[in-house]
Amino acid sequence: MFRIESAGSRLCDRLVRREVLRVGGLACCGLTLGQQHPSTAIAAGTSAAFGRAKSCIVLFLMGGPPQHSTWDPKPGAIAEIRGPFNPIDTVVPGIQVGELFPHSAQVMDRVALLRAVSTGDNAHSSSGYAMLTGVPHVPLNAENANPGAPNDWPSVAAMVQHLHRGPQLLPASIRLPHHIFNTDQSTWPGQDAGFLGRHSDPWLFRCEPTARDWKGASFAVNADVPLARLDTRRTLLEQLEEQLRAAERAGRAGNYSSRQQQALDLLTDARARSAADLTDESDEMRDRYGRTPFGNTVLLARRFVQAGVKLVQVNWYRGADEPSENPCWDSHTDEPNRLKKVLCPPADQAFAALVSDLDAQGLLDETLVLCLAEFGRTPRFNPRAGRDHWGPVFSIAAAGGGIQGGRVHGASDRDGGQPAEGMVRPADVTATIFHLLGLDPATEVHDTLGRPFPISRGRVIDEIL
């Protein structure tokens, strides 16, 4: 729906600036739009996997899952380290995962594990910045850090948005169901376009996918708003934007106007509405992904890439009922119960369903899937039966789009506390994503001063390609 809010400072014409910016919000979910931008030169790669992926889905387990109970179990460690859960065999001989991931164990022949990823950073905000951008935060271990210089490197999603343009209805990059934030509501840095400018921000698709029968119809117009009324609202929007341009001479309104035009086009296009409509999926498929916030949004991500979106980032849903002492995967207290009852079942079900579904539809070879987070958890449990933040070593699962399944690269030490071999840095992860999407990591973008920077300074992880 088109929503006008009253908060915000007033312009000289007595219009509220926030009101202007809210006109054109889409349906029951707010959509923050990023304009596409001209591409820079994209060099050809030498690897056989270069450009193998047409799209990428990033599953971001906000809060940091424990490597010991997910992708890197330590059965030989003492109880205070290995935890209460046992490893289980997968379909690949010699590869085990935690017992709370039985569905994922059955698709491990299509999944590669990175078990020595390291940021060296123990703060959600700054370590998250590194994982989302491939660039270390300055300084490290900066909790509740906000976006802004000097930490304004564009996210991977923003780089993809910036480097892909063309006559397409849906944007190159979408994030859902909300941005990532800490308990104090501070927004993590590294989620937007940074020095590239707001016109390259990935779209933020806000939604509340909590109902079992959630339909995901976010591009639809409310039943009481006939499509004919859109012309009237378009006229209102044009009038408001004209006044905004007069009030803001920096030219930012021009970018916003084009984004709003694209939003209005989305409202009237059946293809766009269909991409976000989960009612097109069978009950069997809905149940396969799981009728949970994570299952709903992962299935929606699959529909978006089928509709042509280049990159979709699914953030773990943080609802109002999350406990403040251990929200999402931030398991400082009572970790075993949280993992067993709340966290692992929906994550395992949705991840495995996505991999197997893409494979069955012949889309896995051209769709890169990554399951990652900002960091892992400490080797030892704390006195509250939880684990704390740990950036020295953690794990990532990857599948499709040029990834060779059934492989493990890197290893942590006996306690799962330090890299033992094959360490991978965030820049290596971003370089590999770009490489598989057909973007040479040496491709240059320019900051506001015109200085050139490669989109990633990392090493492509050839061991899993």
Helices and strands as residue ranges (DSSP letters): H 17-22, E 31-32, E 55-60, G 67-69, H 79-82, E 87-89, E 96-98, H 102-105, G 108-110, E 111-117, H 124-133, H 156-163, E 173-176, G 194-196, G 198-200, E 203-205, H 229-247, H 252-267, H 270-275, G 278-280, H 283-289, H 293-306, E 311-315, H 335-338, I 339-343, H 344-360, G 364-366, E 367-372, E 376-377, E 389-390, E 394-399, E 407-409, E 411-412, E 419-421, H 426-436, E 444-446, E 452-454, G 462-464
